[in-house]
Amino acid sequence: MQLRQLGASGPIVSCLALGHSMGASDFSAAGRTQFDALIGRALELGVTFFDSSDAYWNGLHEEWLGTALGSARKNVVVTSKFGNLTLPDGSKATDARPEYAIACCEASLKRLGTDCIDVYYLHRVDPKVPIEDTFGAMSRLVQQGKVRHLGICEAGVATLERAHRVHPLAALQTEYSLWARDAEADVIPACRRLGIGFVGYSPLGRGLLTGDIKSYDDLAPGDRRRIHPRFKGDNLARNLLLVAQMETIAKRLGLTNAQLALAWVLAQGDDIVPVTGTQRAAYVEQSVAAVAYPLGAADRRALEAIFAPGARAGERYPVEMLPTLGI
């Protein structure tokens, strides 16, 4: 497994991170057993970077991850996040108040069964709270030894710079894939200028780039992707035309679509780490295999031409969630 450093002063991690599944999840005893096997296999394959949040499965992901890692916890990097809320009516909200940051960190430490979180992110910027206040509180968590490094998710350049002035950031986490290349315009350059690592979530386009999703009905009831514009109607039809072109390249190279999508992200720079989510150990094996594939410049250019800015259809999130991005 290749290793990469998060930012100028962040931790050394595997070049591939494992997060939570974006699709419908199984919370039964069988699902728990499958999750334990997933984490165990990831560890065997050399994955040392595990991503969580108090928003994932209402905190259950943290609980399961902490238990599944067991004694391996001391050898891996674990992240968590706070501030991204789902209200009782299903709508989204943000909370980055200093006192809330402190309380959430304490709760995450307990669920993870650890005394320190390696990277603690603000999951969504809260426009109601000055970013300096939030990161002032988060920096105190570092001083207290409860957190080692700080990060932020889906922040715009101005907010990123302001947070970084309060306390050096190890990482910015934002969606990044062939389908979602928005960060290339200004966010990734800003990270490189400031010495902040870039963690790209959903490198498979929330499963869109795998080629396994052919219609809206392929998404199970309860799958949150059903609310995402990229999977609906004409948007999906247009996006699948792009995926079909990508599949031609993948077949020629002897890769799956998912492996090609990951290889592309990994080839964008040693300061970028993709984080994937799955419930199946076999998919982790396929992802790790993609790490060893050196994607050539010609194939990179071909993929970037297919997924050129403006080629995709549909926003990254439902319209009501867009105001929380890039603040």
BELFENJO-V864456 format. One line per field, one symbol per residue. psi: psi as a letter, one per 20 degrees, with the letter a starting at -180 (. if undefined). burial: + if it has 16 or more other C-alpha atoms within 10 Angstrom, else -. Layout:
psi=???
burial=???
//
This chain:
psi=pqqqpoahjaqprqipqpbrphaqqojrhhhgghgghggghgghijpjoppaqiiokkihggggggghhciihijrppqrrrjoqorhjirqrqokqghhggghggghgghikrippgpoqohppoiipphhggigghhhhghijiqgqqrqqkqrggggggghhgppphqppqpprhhnjhihghgghgghhikpqpoorlijkkihihiiohrhiipqpipiihiphijpchgggghhhghhhhhgggghikqrgghggghgghiiqijpoqpqprjphhhhghghhhhioopqhghghgghhglqpihrpqrhrqhiihiiqk.
burial=--++++++-++-+++++++++++----------++++++++++--+++++++++++--++++++++-++---+--++++++++++--------+++++--++-++--++-++++-+++++++++++---++++++-+++-++---++++++++++++-+++-++-+++++++++++++++-++---++-++--++++++++++++++++++-------+-----++--++++---+++++-++--++-++----+++++++++++++--++++++++++-+-++--+++++-+-+----+--++-++----+++-++------+-++
//
